[in-house]
Amino acid sequence: MPNLYTEFKKLIPDAPLLVGDVITVVDGGVLVRLPGGAEIRARGEAAMGDRVFVRDGAVEGKAPTLPVVEIRV
């Protein structure tokens, strides 16, 4: 019989992986501007102007500097 908790966790989606530009460095983290214009605070280290991956409020690493294309559905 499967563990009920693990089966329930499979139903909850993972946090999305976001990409954005670091606009300022604050205590213990950074302020990141997303392509849509929203700004989020994330834990972790990055330099001002870096493009970073952010998931669940934490910087996961540097992202490549590529042009952003936004497609509306």
Sequence and secondary structure as in RCSB ss.txt:
>XXXX:A:sequence
MPNLYTEFKKLIPDAPLLVGDVITVVDGGVLVRLPGGAEIRARGEAAMGDRVFVRDGAVEGKAPTLPVVEIRV
>XXXX:A:secstr
   HHHHHHHHS    EEEEEEEEEETTEEEEE TTS EEEEES   TT EEEEETTEEEEE           
